[in-house]
Amino acid sequence: MSELAATPTLSKVRGARLGRWLVPALLLWIVAYVFLERLSTWLTHDLLRLSPATHLGSAVAFFIYEAPKVLLLLTLVVFGVGVVRSFFTPERTRAILAGKAESVGNVLAAALGIVTPFCSCSAVPLFIGFLTAGIPLGVTLSFLISAPMVNEIALALLFGLFGWKVAALYLGTGLTVAIVAGWVIGRLKLERHVEPWVYQMQTGPPNLLLPSLTWEGRLRAGLDAVRDIVGKVWPYVLAGIAVGAGIHGWVPENFMASIMGKGVWWSVPLAVIIGVPMYSNAAGIIPIVHALLEKGAALGTVLAFMMAVIALSLPETIILRKVLRPVLLAVFLGVVTVGIILVGYLFNWLI
Amino acid sequence: MKRIEVLGPGCSNCKVLYERTQRAAKELGLECEIEKITDLNVIMGYRVMSTPGLVVDGELKFSGRVPSVEQLKELLS
């Protein structure tokens, strides 16, 4: 496995060296974040003269506080993950996973799913690439489950809005669902339900194109990620926060407890089944999750709902149908759905 | 005359790469033929695992990213 140590033409930076800006930028970020609460309270109560006791005042305060906070967090995390991802490529992940035994492979695949750059339209080429390199079906699916679901946006926002414990819980259970679901499907020996043409694609030495990036190049990759991801996602974030603000200001306390609360045993499966066909990026849905939780929805139900929305979706199912025959596709969806439901129950029981 | 192929099954990233490549070539005044390839067989033929990808005169230049017009100009010149 040789890497082309070509000159990093794609990472040339004109002008100021980025590294110099890193520390000042981080300090500025910290200052902005710390002063946010005071600033938003001042804006709502003193400047706009809205009392927190009113619906509108409550909603506006929520929005003014949450919007910049979430966007700041998002920017930081997307940048950080962008830098981390510059160390990984699907080709490298494939090289790492090839030849590993199944259980170890499942764990590695799920973990690598978090850091390997992945766009859902690449699902098919990636699937083919993994299988033709000899990576078992179950391991490949562990990767394909973890990659969209355990993403940095979700973790960043969960951390920012609910603290590190909830974020860690999401990370842990997300990985577990990916590992176990992949392992279970591997045990079921469903290889003959993969579309046959997949195995017929030519194998060959992988194209390891990543030029050795300098740190300059990696920081630039982080900035590019911020520009691309935050640039694309911020309207959804604001929309999500606006909906959350509305729920916060107007929906009565404990309203959600009746349908999404702990006492209702069918709330978890219902939430998951509603979530599965829906598709949203993590950024848009988390502020809504926040507001739901405030109004009495149980944490397990809400996290399960979120996982169901992000991990499985109609567009992704359509894409996967190209490589998975109906039986395997159904098993895939079924196993992941059941896994998420179990996770939901587990949380409701534990917390 | 360069032959440029933009590899991608049709998601938004692939379209963006195609447009940026066209702009880069135009700004460079490059003589070239730019083609969008959506056929999976061809894409896999270049052993690309992460779309979109760019092939110039049969050689794969990169995959899995959407560089800026500036970065593309550097690459194509």
Interface residues (C-beta under 8 A of the other chain):
Chain A: T9 L10 K12 T89 P90 E91 R94 P117 F118 C119 S120 C121 S122 V124 P125 L126 I128 G129 F130 M201 Q202 G204 P206 N207 L209 D224 D228 K322
Chain B: G8 P9 G10 C11 N13 C14 L40 N41 I43 M44 G45 Y46 R47 V48 M49 S50 T51 L60 K61 F62 S63 G64 R65 V66 P67 S68 Q71 E74 L75
